[in-house]
Amino acid sequence: MAIGATKVHDPSQIVCTLDHDVQNKSETNLRKYQQIETFAEQQGIRFFGAGRGIGHQIMIEEGYAWPGTVTVASDSHSNMYGGVGCLGTPIVRTDAASIWATGRTWWQVPPVAKCHFTGVLPVGVTGKDVIVALCGLFNSDEVLNHAIEFTGSEETMRSLPVDDRLAIANMTTEWGALSGLFPIDSVLLSWLRYKATTAAMFESGTGSKDRFSHALIENFTTSPIKADPGATYAKSLFLDLSTLSPYVSGPNSVKVATPLRDLESQKINIQKAYLVSCTNSRASDLAAAAKVFTEAAKTGASPKVAPNVELYIAAASLPEQHAAEEAGDWGVLLAAGAKPLPSGCGPCIGLGTGLLEAGEVGISASNRNFKGRMGSPDAKAYLASPEVVAASALSGYISGPGFYEAPEGVTKVILGEGTGNVEADKATSIEEALAKGRSEEHTSELQSPPLS
């Protein structure tokens, strides 16, 4: 190895997945894949080949990204692990190599921002809408290079299932954060118990039964990991989920977020739509998209992708695709005219089939839409939830499926600095002001010249 090591320090620390450029069947690319697989075999590293799925999804579904631990990866969307209470953060490849060789690394501890949710998500609003709104409404680098801790009441957090949390944590990268951590709460514990039960019943051959252990999960109930009472934060932000409606990001920037209703009235024609990437192509996302077409059929409308529109689908992993197939959702999308792609990173990172061409407009359930990311720099890319992407593919222009039910009396999104609790924020402000005053007084005493 170039850094002088002859073997990895601890093979059990490492998981190797091939997910980029999986459509590339050239001799050069296949040789590279073979070299990686051979290295993993020689070093005793767990290996998942091209087409098995996107690395981040594999880490979640196989139990490698475990709640209460730290997991790093040489990809910017490692933040996604925070959706299951695992502190995930990206590292560069040279740092990854040093960890392979030594088993250790170090960080400068970043400032921590608390993002507090209140209310509950209305019908027709998803986790994708939450993070698109956060990126676009807090768009002045409020959380740049921060570690985010998401909090909320039990009722609020129950409205955010694990798949929604994964989408939110994944796109904290686009929000500028180094990580986005959700709590180890009743929602996560229920998900873990389900995974443990299914792992015990249907052994995957990858050892997931040992990782998803009911005994390990019960440790979280007896020794929960949570912030200390009175913990302080570099900054606090809040968002009332009950005031949120479907949002769309772009074009060509996550810092631009617009309510769907405003774009829908403009009838912006699209040429391509995407249900791909680690952000929103799990079985639940594919089910949500399929529902758009099945509901359209019930009204007598044609449940087909609009003429002159191409809809591309790729599951986050093979198990997620198999789940969608068994549920019938994959078949619904194919019958609607969707074009399937291998499970891996493709159009989302500008590789393979279906890229945006000059002058085209695309809408995607992926995570990043800066100019040229998904194809030509002369194209326009929008981001939205799987439901909105499917509805747009069905109608031929940016639109929704009509599932959103606006709560009575809601006229605007309520968000801001603090926790959303006026009295608590006022008390905190007073406490901080007094603490600052005491600090300044102490500094003044230290700097004052002695009395003569």
Protein Blocks (a to p, Z undefined) as FASTA:
>chain_A
ZZopabdfblmlpccddfehklpmcfklmmmmmmmmmmmmmnopacddehjacfklmmmm
nomagghiacddddfklmmmmmnopacddddfklmmmmmmnopacdddddddddddehjd
dehiafklmmmmmmmmmmgoplgoiacdddddfklmmmmcfklmmmmmmmmmmnopabdc
ddddfklmmmmmmmmmmmmmmcghnopmmmmcfklmmmmmmmccdddehiacfbdcdddf
klpccddedehiakbccdfklmmmnopacfbdcdedjklmcfklmmmmmmmmmmmmmnop
acbdcehiacddddfbfklmmmmmmnommmmmmmnopacddeddfklnopaehiacehia
cddfbfbfcehklocfkbccddddfklmmmmmmnopacdehlaccdehiabdcddedjhp
aklmmmmmmmmmmmmmmmmmmmmmmmpccdZZ
